[in-house]
Amino acid sequence: PIVTTVGGGETRTLAAPTYAGQMLLICMKTDGGDCVITCATGLNQTGNTTITLNDAGDTVLLAAIYNGSNIRWRVVVNDGATLG
């Protein structure tokens, strides 16, 4: 899992997954400001590409799937994060 402690507003970049079935758990441990994570691929059918962790405990679980011939992240669980 990726556990983040934010010491002010921060941005991060998430690369495309490397294989279908890959899982990634991201959660905010300590809130010192928002953490915006921009994903290289869409995160859902809507095409959202950002995850914003606003508060301690915000958690997102991602799974990699095939979308045509491409591998994309998809949100499996979202507890408190904002997608954009």
DSSP file (Angstrom, degrees, kcal/mol; ACC not computed):
  #  RESIDUE AA STRUCTURE BP1 BP2  ACC     N-H-->O    O-->H-N    N-H-->O    O-->H-N    TCO  KAPPA ALPHA  PHI   PSI    X-CA   Y-CA   Z-CA
    1    1 A P              0   0    0      0, 0.0     2,-0.6     0, 0.0    25,-0.2   0.000 360.0 360.0 360.0 153.7    0.0    0.0    0.0
    2    2 A I  E     -a   26   0A   0     23,-3.6    25,-2.4     2,-0.0     2,-0.5  -0.930 360.0-172.0-101.4 118.1    0.9    3.6   -0.4
    3    3 A V  E     -a   27   0A   0     -2,-0.6     2,-0.4    23,-0.2    25,-0.2  -0.957   9.3-160.7-111.8 122.9    0.4    5.5    2.8
    4    4 A T  E     -a   28   0A   0     23,-2.7    25,-2.9    -2,-0.5    26,-1.0  -0.867  16.3-165.8-112.8 137.8    0.9    9.2    2.4
    5    5 A T  E     -a   30   0A   0     -2,-0.4     2,-0.5    24,-0.2    26,-0.2  -0.986  19.5-152.1-114.7 121.3    1.6   11.9    5.0
    6    6 A V        -     0   0    0     24,-2.2     3,-0.1    -2,-0.5    27,-0.1  -0.818  19.1-175.4-102.9 129.6    1.0   15.4    3.6
    7    7 A G  S    S-     0   0    0     -2,-0.5     2,-0.2     1,-0.3    -1,-0.1  -0.013  76.5 -26.3-107.3  28.1    2.8   18.4    5.0
    8    8 A G  S    S-     0   0    0     25,-0.1    -1,-0.3    26,-0.1    25,-0.2  -0.761 108.6 -32.4 144.3 171.7    0.9   20.9    2.8
    9    9 A G  S    S+     0   0    0     -2,-0.2     2,-0.3    23,-0.2    26,-0.2  -0.345  72.1 177.8 -56.1 128.9   -0.9   20.7   -0.5
   10   10 A E  E     -d   35   0B   0     24,-2.3    26,-2.6    -2,-0.0     2,-0.4  -0.934  22.2-149.9-134.4 156.2    1.0   18.1   -2.6
   11   11 A T  E     -d   36   0B   0     -2,-0.3     2,-0.3    24,-0.2    26,-0.2  -0.962  14.9-178.2-124.6 147.3    0.6   16.5   -6.1
   12   12 A R  E     -d   37   0B   0     24,-2.6    26,-2.8    -2,-0.4     2,-0.4  -0.928  18.5-134.7-137.2 160.4    1.7   13.1   -7.1
   13   13 A T  E     -d   38   0B   0     -2,-0.3     2,-0.5    24,-0.2    26,-0.2  -0.972  10.2-156.6-121.4 135.3    1.6   11.1  -10.4
   14   14 A L  E     -d   39   0B   0     24,-2.9    26,-2.5    -2,-0.4    27,-0.3  -0.950  15.5-140.9-112.9 120.0    0.5    7.5  -10.8
   15   15 A A        -     0   0    0     -2,-0.5    26,-0.1    24,-0.2     3,-0.1  -0.245  33.9 -85.0 -71.8 163.8    1.8    5.6  -13.7
   16   16 A A        -     0   0    0      1,-0.1    -1,-0.1    24,-0.1    56,-0.1  -0.347  56.3 -95.1 -62.8 149.9   -0.2    3.2  -15.7
   17   17 A P        -     0   0    0      0, 0.0    54,-0.2     0, 0.0    -1,-0.1  -0.268  23.9-141.0 -65.9 158.8   -0.4   -0.4  -14.2
   18   18 A T  S    S+     0   0    0      1,-0.3     2,-0.3    -3,-0.1    -2,-0.0   0.645  77.7  14.2 -98.0 -17.4    2.1   -2.9  -15.6
   19   19 A Y  S >  S-     0   0    0     46,-0.0     3,-1.6    47,-0.0    -1,-0.3  -0.988  82.9 -97.1-156.3 149.2   -0.2   -6.0  -15.6
   20   20 A A  T 3  S+     0   0    0     -2,-0.3    45,-0.2     1,-0.2     3,-0.1  -0.415 109.5  32.8 -64.4 139.0   -3.9   -6.8  -15.4
   21   21 A G  T 3  S+     0   0    0     43,-2.6    -1,-0.2     1,-0.4    44,-0.1   0.255  81.5 142.0  95.5 -11.4   -4.9   -7.9  -11.8
   22   22 A Q    <   -     0   0    0     -3,-1.6    42,-2.4    41,-0.1    -1,-0.4  -0.387  36.4-155.0 -61.5 139.3   -2.4   -5.5  -10.2
   23   23 A M  E     - B   0  63A   0     40,-0.2     2,-0.4    -3,-0.1    40,-0.2  -0.911  12.7-173.3-120.0 147.1   -3.8   -3.9   -7.0
   24   24 A L  E     - B   0  62A   0     38,-2.4    38,-3.2    -2,-0.3     2,-0.5  -0.963   6.8-162.7-143.5 123.0   -2.9   -0.7   -5.4
   25   25 A L  E     - B   0  61A   0     -2,-0.4   -23,-3.6    36,-0.2     2,-0.4  -0.922  11.3-175.9-106.6 126.1   -4.1    0.7   -2.0
   26   26 A I  E     +aB   2  60A   0     34,-2.9    34,-2.7    -2,-0.5     2,-0.3  -0.983   8.9 164.8-123.4 129.1   -3.6    4.4   -1.3
   27   27 A C  E     -aB   3  59A   0    -25,-2.4   -23,-2.7    -2,-0.4     2,-0.6  -0.995  35.9-122.5-143.9 152.4   -4.5    6.0    1.9
   28   28 A M  E     +a    4   0A   0     30,-2.1    29,-3.3    -2,-0.3   -23,-0.2  -0.838  24.3 179.8 -94.9 118.9   -3.8    9.3    3.7
   29   29 A K  E    S+     0   0A   0    -25,-2.9     2,-0.4    -2,-0.6   -24,-0.2   0.925  71.4  19.6 -82.1 -50.0   -2.2    8.7    7.1
   30   30 A T  E    S-a    5   0A   0    -26,-1.0   -24,-2.2    26,-0.1     2,-0.7  -0.987  73.5-138.8-129.8 129.5   -1.8   12.3    8.3
   31   31 A D        +     0   0    0     -2,-0.4     3,-0.1   -26,-0.2   -24,-0.1  -0.776  41.8 143.9 -93.6 113.2   -3.6   15.3    6.9
   32   32 A G  S    S-     0   0    0     -2,-0.7     2,-0.2     1,-0.6   -23,-0.2   0.178  80.5 -39.4-123.1  11.7   -1.5   18.4    6.4
   33   33 A G  S    S-     0   0    0    -25,-0.2    -1,-0.6    21,-0.2   -27,-0.1  -0.797  87.5 -48.0 146.4 172.1   -3.4   19.5    3.3
   34   34 A D        -     0   0    0     -2,-0.2   -24,-2.3    -3,-0.1     2,-0.5  -0.395  41.5-151.7 -72.7 147.9   -4.9   17.9    0.2
   35   35 A C  E     -dE  10  53B   0     18,-2.1    18,-2.8   -26,-0.2     2,-0.6  -0.978   9.5-162.8-120.0 115.6   -2.9   15.4   -1.9
   36   36 A V  E     -dE  11  52B   0    -26,-2.6   -24,-2.6    -2,-0.5     2,-0.5  -0.883   2.7-165.5-103.1 122.4   -3.9   15.3   -5.6
   37   37 A I  E     -dE  12  51B   0     14,-3.3    14,-2.4    -2,-0.6     2,-0.5  -0.932   4.8-156.7-109.9 121.0   -2.8   12.2   -7.5
   38   38 A T  E     -dE  13  50B   0    -26,-2.8   -24,-2.9    -2,-0.5     2,-0.3  -0.872  11.0-148.5-101.0 125.5   -3.0   12.4  -11.3
   39   39 A C  E     -d   14   0B   0     10,-3.4   -24,-0.2    -2,-0.5   -23,-0.1  -0.719  14.9-138.6 -96.6 140.5   -3.2    9.0  -13.0
   40   40 A A  S    S+     0   0    0    -26,-2.5     2,-0.3    -2,-0.3   -25,-0.1   0.667  91.8  39.2 -68.9 -16.6   -1.8    8.3  -16.4
   41   41 A T  S    S-     0   0    0    -27,-0.3    -2,-0.1   -26,-0.1   -27,-0.1  -0.828 102.0 -83.2-126.3 165.8   -4.9    6.4  -17.3
   42   42 A G        -     0   0    0     -2,-0.3    31,-0.5     1,-0.1     7,-0.2  -0.340  28.5-151.5 -64.4 153.2   -8.6    6.8  -16.6
   43   43 A L  S    S+     0   0    0      5,-2.9    32,-1.9     1,-0.1     2,-0.3   0.563  71.1   1.5-103.8 -13.0   -9.8    5.6  -13.2
   44   44 A N  S >  S-     0   0    0      4,-0.4     3,-1.1    30,-0.2    -1,-0.1  -0.918  88.1 -80.1-159.7-179.9  -13.4    4.8  -14.2
   45   45 A Q  T 3  S+     0   0    0     -2,-0.3    -3,-0.0     1,-0.3    29,-0.0   0.772 123.1  62.5 -64.7 -26.0  -15.9    4.7  -17.1
   46   46 A T  T 3  S-     0   0    0      1,-0.0    -1,-0.3     2,-0.0    -4,-0.0   0.756 113.1-118.7 -69.9 -24.7  -16.5    8.5  -16.6
   47   47 A G    <   +     0   0    0     -3,-1.1    -2,-0.1     1,-0.2    -1,-0.0   0.600  49.9 167.8  95.1  13.5  -12.8    9.1  -17.5
   48   48 A N        -     0   0    0      1,-0.1    -5,-2.9    -6,-0.1    -4,-0.4  -0.326  13.0-178.8 -57.6 142.3  -11.8   10.7  -14.2
   49   49 A T        +     0   0    0     -7,-0.2   -10,-3.4    -6,-0.1     2,-0.4   0.351  53.5  70.9-126.5   1.1   -8.0   10.9  -13.9
   50   50 A T  E     -E   38   0B   0    -12,-0.2    34,-2.2     2,-0.0     2,-0.4  -0.948  52.0-164.5-125.8 146.7   -7.4   12.5  -10.5
   51   51 A I  E     -EF  37  83B   0    -14,-2.4   -14,-3.3    -2,-0.4     2,-0.6  -0.997  10.5-161.9-121.4 126.4   -7.8   11.3   -6.9
   52   52 A T  E     -EF  36  82B   0     30,-2.8    30,-2.4    -2,-0.4     2,-0.7  -0.949   4.1-159.4-113.6 118.2   -7.9   13.9   -4.2
   53   53 A L  E     +E   35   0B   0    -18,-2.8   -18,-2.1    -2,-0.6    28,-0.1  -0.861  18.5 169.7 -92.7 117.5   -7.2   12.8   -0.6
   54   54 A N        +     0   0    0     -2,-0.7     2,-0.3    26,-0.3   -21,-0.2   0.787  55.2  26.3 -99.5 -34.1   -8.7   15.5    1.6
   55   55 A D  S >  S-     0   0    0     25,-0.1     3,-2.3   -23,-0.1   -27,-0.3  -0.912  89.8 -84.0-135.4 155.3   -8.6   14.0    5.1
   56   56 A A  T 3  S+     0   0    0     -2,-0.3   -27,-0.2     1,-0.3     3,-0.1  -0.357 116.4  30.9 -55.3 134.8   -6.7   11.4    7.2
   57   57 A G  T 3  S+     0   0    0    -29,-3.3    -1,-0.3     1,-0.4   -28,-0.1   0.186  78.6 142.2  97.1 -15.8   -8.2    8.0    6.5
   58   58 A D    <   -     0   0    0     -3,-2.3   -30,-2.1   -30,-0.1     2,-0.4  -0.403  31.5-175.1 -58.0 132.4   -9.3    8.7    2.9
   59   59 A T  E     -BC  27  79A   0     20,-1.8    20,-3.1   -32,-0.2    22,-0.5  -0.991  21.1-175.2-140.1 140.3   -8.6    5.5    1.1
   60   60 A V  E     -BC  26  78A   0    -34,-2.7   -34,-2.9    -2,-0.4     2,-0.5  -0.999   9.0-159.7-134.4 133.3   -8.8    4.3   -2.5
   61   61 A L  E     -BC  25  77A   0     16,-2.5    15,-3.2    -2,-0.4    16,-1.4  -0.968  15.6-167.8-111.9 123.9   -8.2    0.7   -3.8
   62   62 A L  E     -BC  24  75A   0    -38,-3.2   -38,-2.4    -2,-0.5     2,-0.4  -0.848   7.2-167.1-112.5 147.3   -7.4    0.4   -7.5
   63   63 A A  E     -BC  23  74A   0     11,-2.5    11,-1.8    -2,-0.3     2,-0.4  -0.985  21.7-124.4-130.3 144.5   -7.2   -2.7   -9.7
   64   64 A A  E     + C   0  73A   0    -42,-2.4   -43,-2.6    -2,-0.4     2,-0.3  -0.737  34.6 173.6 -90.9 132.7   -5.7   -3.0  -13.1
   65   65 A I  E     - C   0  72A   0      7,-2.9     7,-2.8    -2,-0.4     2,-0.4  -0.891  35.5-104.1-130.8 161.8   -8.0   -4.2  -15.9
   66   66 A Y  E     - C   0  71A   0     -2,-0.3     2,-0.4     5,-0.2     5,-0.2  -0.748  28.3-175.7 -82.4 134.5   -7.8   -4.7  -19.7
   67   67 A N  E >  S- C   0  70A   0      3,-3.4     3,-1.6    -2,-0.4     2,-0.4  -0.873  71.7 -50.7-127.2  95.6   -9.7   -2.0  -21.6
   68   68 A G  T 3  S-     0   0    0     -2,-0.4     0, 0.0     1,-0.2     0, 0.0  -0.635 121.2 -26.0  68.2-128.0   -9.3   -3.2  -25.2
   69   69 A S  T 3  S+     0   0    0     -2,-0.4     2,-0.3    -3,-0.1    -1,-0.2   0.415 125.4  88.5 -95.5   1.6   -5.6   -3.8  -25.6
   70   70 A N  E <  S-C   67   0A   0     -3,-1.6    -3,-3.4     0, 0.0     2,-0.5  -0.676  72.0-132.6-100.1 153.3   -4.6   -1.3  -22.9
   71   71 A I  E     +C   66   0A   0     -2,-0.3     2,-0.3    -5,-0.2    -5,-0.2  -0.923  32.9 178.9-104.5 128.1   -4.2   -1.8  -19.2
   72   72 A R  E     -C   65   0A   0     -7,-2.8    -7,-2.9    -2,-0.5     2,-0.2  -0.908  29.5-113.8-129.2 152.0   -6.0    0.8  -17.0
   73   73 A W  E     -C   64   0A   0    -31,-0.5     2,-0.3    -2,-0.3    -9,-0.2  -0.605  31.2-169.2 -77.4 146.7   -6.6    1.5  -13.3
   74   74 A R  E     -C   63   0A   0    -11,-1.8   -11,-2.5    -2,-0.2     2,-0.5  -0.996  25.7-115.5-136.4 140.7  -10.2    1.1  -12.0
   75   75 A V  E     +C   62   0A   0    -32,-1.9   -13,-0.2    -2,-0.3     3,-0.1  -0.621  33.6 170.7 -75.5 123.2  -11.5    2.2   -8.6
   76   76 A V  E    S+     0   0A   0    -15,-3.2     2,-0.4    -2,-0.5    -1,-0.2   0.812  72.3  12.5 -96.3 -45.0  -12.7   -0.8   -6.6
   77   77 A V  E     -C   61   0A   0    -16,-1.4   -16,-2.5     2,-0.0     2,-0.4  -0.999  60.6-176.3-136.1 135.8  -13.2    1.0   -3.3
   78   78 A N  E     +C   60   0A   0     -2,-0.4     2,-0.6   -18,-0.2   -18,-0.2  -0.955   3.5 177.4-132.4 114.7  -13.4    4.7   -2.6
   79   79 A D  E    S-C   59   0A   0    -20,-3.1   -20,-1.8    -2,-0.4    -2,-0.0  -0.806  75.7 -28.0-119.7  88.6  -13.8    5.8    1.1
   80   80 A G  S    S+     0   0    0     -2,-0.6   -26,-0.3     1,-0.3   -22,-0.1   0.190  98.8 122.8  99.6 -16.5  -13.7    9.6    1.3
   81   81 A A        -     0   0    0    -22,-0.5     2,-0.5   -28,-0.1    -1,-0.3  -0.428  56.6-128.9 -80.0 156.0  -11.5   10.6   -1.7
   82   82 A T  E     -F   52   0B   0    -30,-2.4   -30,-2.8    -2,-0.1     2,-0.4  -0.905  17.1-151.5-105.3 129.6  -12.7   12.9   -4.4
   83   83 A L  E      F   51   0B   0     -2,-0.5   -32,-0.2   -32,-0.2   -35,-0.0  -0.804 360.0 360.0 -99.6 142.0  -12.4   11.8   -8.1
   84   84 A G              0   0    0    -34,-2.2   -33,-0.2    -2,-0.4    -1,-0.1   0.346 360.0 360.0-146.8 360.0  -12.1   14.3  -10.8
